[in-house]
Amino acid sequence: MVNSKNDLLIWLGILAVLDVIIPIPLTGLVIIYGILQRPAWFTDIVSKISSGIF
């Protein structure tokens, strides 16, 4: 079973590879989307990081 920290690292790795292949800053776009739209998954990740769970 993959925990949330490993899942986050896997997705960041996939985004990093796509960022190298496609010259569009996908990681930056995801962060901008998260800041502007504030989806539940993004706020959960931010709250876990700020509380020290990760």
trRosetta pair geometry for C-beta under 8 A, 3 or more apart (Angstrom, degrees):
i j d omega theta_ij theta_ji phi_ij phi_ji
2 6 4.9 -123 -162 90 87 120
2 7 5.1 110 137 -64 116 87
2 10 7.3 -18 -164 -9 145 143
3 6 5.4 89 56 17 71 100
3 7 6.8 -130 103 -7 33 96
4 7 5.3 -54 -141 39 33 116
4 8 6.2 38 157 -23 66 104
4 48 7.3 -49 116 164 143 174
4 54 7.9 -95 104 -94 102 91
5 8 5.8 -52 -149 34 29 111
5 9 6.5 26 152 -15 62 106
5 54 5.5 146 -104 -136 105 82
6 9 5.6 -55 -147 38 34 111
6 10 6.3 39 153 -23 67 103
7 10 5.7 -51 -149 33 31 113
7 11 6.5 26 155 -14 63 106
8 11 5.9 -57 -149 39 30 107
8 12 6.3 29 154 -17 65 108
8 45 6.7 134 -107 -131 132 122
8 54 7.5 -38 49 -122 157 130
9 12 5.7 -53 -143 39 32 111
9 13 6.3 37 154 -22 64 105
10 13 5.7 -56 -152 35 29 113
10 14 6.5 29 151 -18 64 104
11 14 5.6 -50 -146 35 35 112
11 15 6.3 34 154 -16 66 105
12 15 5.6 -53 -146 40 33 112
12 16 6.3 37 152 -24 65 104
12 27 7.3 53 -143 -114 74 118
13 16 5.5 -52 -146 33 31 113
13 17 6.6 30 155 -17 64 102
14 17 5.9 -53 -151 35 32 108
14 18 6.4 28 152 -14 65 108
15 18 5.6 -56 -145 42 33 111
15 19 6.1 40 152 -27 65 106
15 26 5.1 -145 -156 101 91 116
15 27 4.9 110 146 -74 129 85
15 30 6.8 -59 -126 -3 149 146
16 19 5.4 -51 -147 32 31 117
16 20 6.8 31 152 -19 62 101
16 27 7.0 28 -76 -51 60 131
17 20 5.8 -53 -154 32 34 110
17 21 6.4 24 152 -12 67 108
18 21 5.7 -58 -142 43 35 106
18 22 5.6 -14 174 28 74 107
18 26 5.3 3 103 13 119 155
19 22 7.0 -61 -115 64 20 74
19 24 7.6 -110 -124 78 61 50
19 25 6.3 33 -135 -130 109 45
19 26 5.3 -129 -76 30 84 95
19 27 5.9 -21 -68 -7 140 101
22 26 7.1 65 78 -37 116 115
24 29 7.1 9 150 -25 100 137
25 28 3.8 16 132 25 120 122
25 29 6.3 145 99 -21 72 85
26 29 5.5 -55 -147 37 35 113
26 30 6.4 36 155 -20 68 102
27 30 5.8 -52 -150 34 32 110
27 31 6.5 30 152 -16 64 106
28 31 5.7 -55 -148 38 33 111
28 32 6.3 33 154 -18 67 105
29 32 5.7 -51 -144 38 32 111
29 33 6.2 35 154 -20 64 105
30 33 5.6 -52 -147 37 31 113
30 34 6.3 32 153 -21 64 107
31 34 5.6 -54 -147 36 31 113
31 35 6.4 29 155 -18 65 105
32 35 5.8 -55 -147 36 31 109
32 36 6.1 17 160 -9 67 112
33 36 6.2 -64 -140 45 26 101
33 37 5.6 -13 177 15 67 118
33 39 7.8 4 140 -6 94 114
33 42 8.0 -163 107 -69 80 152
34 37 6.9 -62 -115 53 17 86
34 38 7.0 67 177 -93 52 35
34 39 6.7 -78 -121 29 65 89
34 42 3.7 177 -144 -140 105 149
34 46 7.9 149 161 -42 127 121
35 38 7.4 0 -174 -64 17 72
37 42 7.8 104 81 21 86 148
38 42 6.4 -134 -147 76 38 123
38 43 5.8 42 -170 -52 85 113
39 42 4.9 90 60 7 79 105
39 43 7.3 -160 90 -2 39 88
40 43 6.1 -61 -147 42 32 104
40 44 6.2 36 155 -24 66 108
41 44 5.6 -52 -147 34 31 115
41 45 6.5 31 155 -19 64 104
42 45 5.8 -53 -151 35 32 109
42 46 6.4 28 153 -16 65 108
43 46 5.6 -53 -142 40 35 112
43 47 6.1 34 158 -18 67 107
44 47 6.0 -58 -145 39 27 107
44 48 6.3 26 156 -18 64 108
45 48 5.8 -57 -147 37 29 110
45 49 6.3 28 155 -18 65 106
46 49 5.8 -55 -147 37 30 110
46 50 6.2 21 158 -13 65 110
47 50 5.9 -57 -141 43 30 106
47 51 6.1 21 161 -13 66 112
48 51 6.1 -62 -140 43 27 102
48 53 4.2 -69 -165 53 86 124
48 54 5.6 88 132 -31 100 95
49 52 7.9 44 175 -65 28 23
49 53 7.5 -73 -65 48 24 80
49 54 5.1 -14 -100 22 64 131
